[in-house]
């Protein structure tokens, strides 16, 4: 049995991974809320942004947390195509969940179905990412703990989608994102608690990339995406604000017309 350490770099790794989960959840909840007050292509675009934000945020959280994962007696590498596939699975399946909520006619049923789909997508991302792990040995899982981790993922996703629908204030949405970050982190470390590594004394070359080779694409690629999405969400007016702008414009036009009539008289 290999001796595992989940926080080999100390508290910064889980703290940063938690922050990424919170950022992705906050953006996703905000975009989903914007979608529910929009229609047509605008609703679709907001839901696509929500899926990308939540999926990429959770995926980033997973691999930042994995930077702190080490196994004594073996180096760790990751299969790059499987790692990229885990990101795509996260975004696509989370997208199915948020689109279910965004276009569902029965709100309660849509939240439950969307939470189930999204939670399974989060769990699939986690275990597909773990399938990309390469080491000198084999990885096994405790079935009961795996089931618990999936249940946590589904519960967290359902609560997050409910929050997106029910919570309207910015402060409450921020609190929901913090709670969602805790739930996603708990799901990750519960899933990691299910892992058992059996070392193989044979020393063969491992394919794939080292954990540190993920730092640059994570920091530059997804970090830039989340930053730009944050700016987009922050600067985009809500439906109420757009209505207020239209009303102000109409009043300005009416005042202009009245002034022209007065000058003509």
HELIX and SHEET records of a PDB file:
HELIX    1   1 UNK A   11  UNK A   36  1                                  26    
HELIX    2   2 UNK A   41  UNK A   66  1                                  26    
HELIX    3   3 UNK A   80  UNK A  103  1                                  24    
HELIX    4   4 UNK A  107  UNK A  131  1                                  25    
HELIX    5   5 UNK A  143  UNK A  166  1                                  24    
HELIX    6   6 UNK A  170  UNK A  193  1                                  24    
HELIX    7   7 UNK A  213  UNK A  216  1                                   4    
HELIX    8   8 UNK A  217  UNK A  222  3                                   6    
HELIX    9   9 UNK A  223  UNK A  235  1                                  13    
HELIX   10  10 UNK A  239  UNK A  264  1                                  26    
SHEET    1   A 2 UNK A   4  UNK A   5  0                                        
SHEET    2   A 2 UNK A  70  UNK A  71 -1                                        
SHEET    1   B 3 UNK A 133  UNK A 134  0                                        
SHEET    2   B 3 UNK A  77  UNK A  78 -1                                        
SHEET    3   B 3 UNK A 209  UNK A 210 -1                                        
SHEET    1   C 2 UNK A 137  UNK A 141  0                                        
SHEET    2   C 2 UNK A 195  UNK A 199 -1                                        
END                                                                             
